[in-house]
Amino acid sequence: MHILLTNDDGIRADGILQLAELAVKNGHRITICAPDSEKSACSHAISIVKPLHAKESTLFGMRAIAVDGTPTDCARLGVFLLKDDKPDICISGINRGSNLGGACVYSGTVGAAMEASMAGCPALAASLRSFTQTDYAAAAQITLRVAEWALRHPLKRGEIYNLNIPPLPLEKIKGIKSTQTLAPVYLTEARYESYKSEYSHTYFFLCDGEESSPYPEDSDDVLNQDGWATVSALTWDIAIKRDVDKIDEKF
């Protein structure tokens, strides 16, 4: 496979480099196009006025392009730059921290994968459920396995697979399980702590709100916490697919 790698943790993050190294060892060809610094929680933000600066180099023998834009910028620019050497799939990650349930709304990892798919390249978002673990060996093996499976089970343009991996050794992970039940993560009240400086400037710091509990047993979060690597299919189409009250008035 020719794999386009991107992320939101930055081009030198452990997750993307360890995934790239394993992919090359497995005979895949890699091109990296990723942010030049961390751009977490950018969601699907894209630059429409500011020009992008791209610096090309080589990382461990791989073509690597560092971009001063968002993860979405990197995915779309990567697809453009490779238009004459199209990648088989874009993998966004491996992210530091999970992207489960409502976290997908904020995720630059998910946003980058979605943008690649919208631009015509099959895509997978991959995340490891840990902010402290630096060994991505098991996560990288599972990510490549799911990427190969994803190409055999293609989605429509504008749809992606979202993979989340528990922070466990490979032999302790129960397996890979599909779920379309997303946990209501981040459906919480708005909470901030305020601080007033000696110059009377007021600052607000975001705090976590209380999570609804318990989550559904078949949800991505619960299955992932139970030791499963979870895969969900996501789409750009955020319209509600059920009956809702409608307005239809003439003036």
N, C-alpha and C positions, 0 to 999 in steps of 0.2 A: 504493500500500500504506500501511496504518497500521502502523508499526513501533514496537514497544516495545524500547528499548535499555537494556541493563544491562551491568555489567562487574564486575571485581574490583580494578581499578586506581584506582577513585575517579571521582566524577562529573565532575571537571575534567581527566581524563587525555586526552592527545593522541589516543589511538586512538578513544575514543568520540565526542569532539567533531568530529574530522575526518570520521568516518563519518556523523555526524548532519548536518554541513554539506553533504556531497555528496548525501546522501539527499534533503534538502530541495531542493537544486538540481535533482535528477532528478524532482521532483514528488511525492515521498512525504511522508506526514505522520508526525511523530516525537513520541513521548513517551519521556522518559528517566526511569528509576527506578533509581538506582545508589547504591552506598555513598558516604557523605560523606567517606571517606578510604580509603586503600589497604587491601584485604582479600585479598591474594594468598594462595594455598595454603590457603584455607579449605575446600576440597573441597565437600561437600554439607551443611556445618553449617547448622543452622537454629535460630532462637531459639524456645524453647517455654515459657520462664519469664519472661525479661526482655521488657518491652513495647518496641515499636519507636517511635522518634521520627522523624517524617517532616516535612521542611521543604520546602515547595513554592515554586518561583520560576520565572523565565523565563530561559532561556539562548539567546541569539541568536534570540529569538522563539519558542522551543520550550518546551513545558511540561516542567519538570524537577523531579524529586522526589529530594532527598538524604535517605538513610536511615542511621541509626546502627546498622545490622545487617550481616549477612553478604550476600554476593552472592545466595545462595539466598533469603534474606529478601526482598531487593529484587525478585527475579523473581516470587516468589509474591505479594508485596504489590502489585506493578505489575499483575499479572493481575487481582487483586481490585479495585483501584481503577478499572480500565478495563472492568469487567464490563458496563457499559452502553454502552461504545464499544470493542468488542473489537478488539484488534490482529490483523492478519493473520498476523504472525510476531513472535517475540521473537529479537533478535540480541544475543548476549552477546559483547562485545568492542568494538573490536578489541584483543585482549590484547597487552601488552608482553612478548614472549617466546613461544616455541612451546608447544603442548600436544599433544605427539606421544607415542604409545606409552603407557608406564606413567605418564607425567606426568599423564594424564587422571584418575588416581586422586586426585591432590592438587589438581587445578585448580579454583579458584573459578569460573573462566570456564565450564568444562564443567558444574560443579555447578549454576550459575544457569540455563543453557540446559536442563539435564535437569529442573530443578524447574518451569520454565515449561511444558515439554511434559507433565510429570506432572499439572500443573494444567489442562491442556486447550488450551494454545497452542502451535502449531508453533514449533520453535526451531532456531537455528543458533548454534554457538559458533565464533568467528573469532579467530585469533591470528596475529601477525606474528613470524617467527623472528629477533628482534633485541631486545636490551635497551637498545640505544643509539640506534637510528634514531628520529627524530622526525617524519619525513615518511611519512604513512600513505596517500598519494594512491593508489598502485597497489593497496595492500591494500584500501582502501575500495571501489575500482571492482570488484575481484574479489569482495569480500564481497557487494555488492549484486547482482551477476550470479548468484552461487550462491544467494542468498536467493530471487530470482525463480525460478530453476530448482527450488529446494526446494519451493516452493508448487505447482509443476506436477508434482512427484513426491513427494507427501505420505507421511510415515511414520506408523506407529501412535502412539497416545498413549503417552508414556513413552520415545519414541525420538527421537534428534536427529542432525543432521549436524554433524560436527566438521571445520572448515576450518583449514588451516595454510598460510601464505603465505610464500615465501622473501623475504628483504629485498633485492629487486632492482627496477630500473625495470620498468615494465609490459612494455616491448618485449623485455626479456631473460628474462622468465618464459616457460617453454616451453608452459605451458597448465595446464589443470585436470585432475587425474587421480584417479579413485576407487580406493581400496584398502581392503581389510578385513584386511590384515596389519599389525598394530601392532608396532612395534619394542619389544624388551624393555628400554626405557629405565627406569632406576631399579630394576631387579632386581639389586641390589648388596648387598654386605655392609654391616653397620652400622659407621660410622666417625665418631668424634668426637675433637676435641682438648680436653684438660682444662687448666684454669687455676686455680691456688689463690691467693687473695688474701692480703694481709698479715694479714687477720683469720681466716684458715684456712677461708674459705668456698670450696667447690669449684664451678666453673662448667664447663659442657660446651658446645662449639661444634660444630655439625653440619658434617661434611666430605663431599665427594663420594666415593663408592666407585668402584672400577674397573668400567667398563661391559663387558658381554659383547660380543664382536666376532668376526667381522663380523655386522652385522644382515642379515636377508634382503633381497635386492635389490628385492623388490616391497613392502617395508615402507614405512609412511608416512614414517619418518625418512629413509631412503635416497633415496626419490623426491623428498622436499622439499629435501634437501641438493643434489640433482642439478638443481634449478631448477624443479620442478613445484609448483604449489599442489595440495595433497592434500585429499581429502574422504573421511571415513569415517563410517559410520553406527554410532551407539552406542545402548545401551539400558540401562534401569534393571535389567533382569533379569540378575543376575550369576551365576546358576546355571550350572554346567558342563554343556555340551551334548554330552557324550560318556559312554561307559560308564566308571564309576568303581566302586571297591569299595564295597559297601553293607553296612550293618548292619541286621539285623532279628532282634531277640531278644525273647523273652517272659519275664516274671518272675512 
